[in-house]
Amino acid sequence: MKHEQIKLIALDIDGTLLNSRGEIPVRNRDALLAASERGVSVALASGRMTDCLSPFADEMGLDCPIIGYNGGMVRSEERRVG
């Protein structure tokens, strides 16, 4: 069986990336940074407004797409609406 390289990790932040205090655990941050360093694209998603997600990407030092409004708006790595 041939193993394919993972190309994208898209994950919801609430209840997935964040802990119960609304913080990004070090282990989660480190895993996403390691994936990014290996060439895997990371995208953050939420039902929240896209502007609410940018601080989480900034906190992790990730230039990544942001999917907000339950998929109703997508912003590129440069935070342009696409």
Order of alpha helices (4+ residues) and beta strands (2+ residues): beta-alpha-beta-alpha-beta-beta
